[in-house]
């Protein structure tokens, strides 16, 4: 045997054990599934659909009788066209029959059936639901049931293995696994839920099912997917279990859910805005408006403040703030870390209760932009019709002209925008605007608060040299 052949055999012998070790290092989910699958349930719903049927020559009573005869003749041949059916998952959180699932699984249902691992079907009552968090609490009349162990999603780390059990497309008790892709993820129209993002395969029917860590603890409720096809594409989102259990406790105790509320409009802090505010790192939530008669309006918080910490927790992104506020008890004082004029200060705000969607939609934002200037913007007096249409109580000037390729144009300011503040200073008249911009000669950039039909927004203008 030649030297090269012996060397090759020796190399193979040395590499096989390390390869086997890599394989054995992968997680084994079998014991986790055996310990927890009995606490996972399938949920099916039925909803009566009110359909208007008009048959010429027949009255309402005759039409109703025809429908009843049709349903009797159908026997057991599938669902009636006058019923809607839904399918989802859930999990038992206590031995006395409390079941956690998604609000959208049971929303509008007339009948909710829970099927256990042993195929028993039990009708469930809806204890309560919370649309904002998409959580629902059910109760079945049974005792000595297997139930899950609740974990702590705050301890989750990106890259950690997680596992889901549910009923995708009606395939009961299906198991899928993956890793945590991100935490604290904000989704459109979901301001109060800091979702756990995973790459666990989730499909229609998985909604409401549990997401486990490797210790067999539930750390999330599978809720949504991002998809262009309606099926799994590698992006799944789960509600953190702490938030879900807080909703459960409130539904049990009060039958409804209340959330903390500041009453501010916020936006992301870009690097350019951070520089204009004297911040070295872009983070936090920039206050672009304060709603009237809100907790923020009764505090020392100001438009232009950057909220960097809430109750001692760092606010990395603007989307991080609403979930933190929402979890605070109503009427409790909260401490805010704020950057104002380049200085870090602390404020205290008495947290109010988040109003309903209709009340929030009706809330109007009070606001606060003539001559050519370093911003290359001309402004005029704001007329009363525009002021009323935009909900501006006082102050502000309207942009009448924007010089092409000037700082204002490059930042996206257009004629018709209303400027409320420049460099964090309110501008109520064209003369005040001119006075403020005259003091900007030593600025590299300046923040301008703009009021538009869609709401207030801060823009950062890079000044020409």
Beta strands, then each sheet from edge to edge (+ up, - down):
strand 1: 40-48
strand 2: 83-92
strand 3: 98-101
strand 4: 111-115
strand 5: 121-130
strand 6: 135-140
strand 7: 149-150
strand 8: 161-166
strand 9: 174-187
strand 10: 190-198
strand 11: 210-212
strand 12: 217-225
strand 13: 236-240
strand 14: 260-261
strand 15: 264-268
strand 16: 285-290
strand 17: 306-310
strand 18: 313-314
strand 19: 333-340
strand 20: 343-350
strand 21: 352-353
strand 22: 377-381
strand 23: 397-402
strand 24: 418-422
strand 25: 425-426
strand 26: 445-452
strand 27: 455-462
sheet 1: 1+ 2- 3+ 6- 5+ 4- 1+
sheet 2: 7+ 12+ 11- 8+ 9- 10+ 13-
sheet 3: 14+ 21-
sheet 4: 15+ 16- 17+ 18-
sheet 5: 15+ 16- 17+ 19- 20+
sheet 6: 22+ 23- 24+ 25-
sheet 7: 22+ 23- 24+ 26- 27+
end
